[in-house]
């Protein structure tokens, strides 16, 4: 998930922070990575717990905390012939790139963690890469979806960068196939967030895979409140569906204003809509005939045993249904645990190598393998909202 909510960053300040912390990383790691001492394994969290993306970050912390609690209750992570419990080091990057770079250096070089979960957004995750690379410490992002996030500029994979979520290309393609085959929408309008590559990238992928006619493509920006002019234009096009990739903060208003203006066609979105706040903003009655791509659904007909147990445990722990971003963070911890056990080591370099080789790992969001680009291979579904509630989930190939 690209962070469109923090779009103006002081470039000089960010660069200074990255360079300063990178210097520390180079001195401390020398490419050998970190290895746990004693009977505990340090796992860090570099997360947006305050600031513009805190809504996502705090859901992820819930999933992270639950996974760690359960693993420790079971005796810890098996490393060779012994079990070691997890010690967490959680840091708030405040939804800023400079904060993320600083937190990455702190976790990797001072706290000497074996691995990191986060950040949530592609912008913040990208800012952390120089420091985790110099320190040779892997990170698993639950939700950084930009296709290039795990890749270097030359196209080679980033050695220490992984994610538990789908990239934007797959989400956009899936939404297009859903519009083509399930909704049978012959004419579609696109209304996308152009504040970053998140919305524009999804729109591009959708256009490439959609086989019908795109009647209109329009854009909005983070913070926009009045979408009536855009909606009126779409209404006049007489489309069968709207593809609107973006975040709940703007999409909630778009849905509300569309329904109030009499536009009742299906609205399809992306994982940025997978938050209960969407229906709160739109109002439950308006959040109907709404769909979005997601790797996790409590309504999936073939929900696996890990997911079922997770949903039960999450509800018991937090007194609410598990959201997608909590599930993704939970799986991020499971990926790190799997890599430590597979490598029989707490050394961060060896753990990174094992992360790249994960195959058919049982997970909340479906049996997971890691491909050559450090992206997950697992099922994807489209959830449907009716009166603000998830009422069904459709698997899309």
Secondary structure, 3 states (H helix, E strand, C coil): CCCCCCCCCCHHHHHHHHHHHHHHHHHHHCCCCCCCCCCEEEEEEEECCCCCCHHHHHHHHHHHHHHHHHHHHCCCEEECCEEEEEEEEEEECCCCHHHHHHHHHHHHHHCCCCEEEECCCHHHHHHHHHHHHHHCCEEEECCCCCCCCCECCCCCECCCEEECCCCHHHHHHHHHHHHHHHCCCCEEEEEEECCCHHHHHHHHHHHHHCCCEEEEEEEECCCCCCCHHHHHHHHHHCCCEEECCCCHHHHHHHHHHHHHCCCCCEEEECHHHCCCHHHHHHCCCCCCCEEEEECCCCCCCCCCHHHHHHHHHHHHHHCCCCCHHHHHHHHHHHHHHHHHHHHCCCCHHHHHHHHCCCCCECCCCCCEEECCCCCEECCCEEEEEECCEEEEEEECC
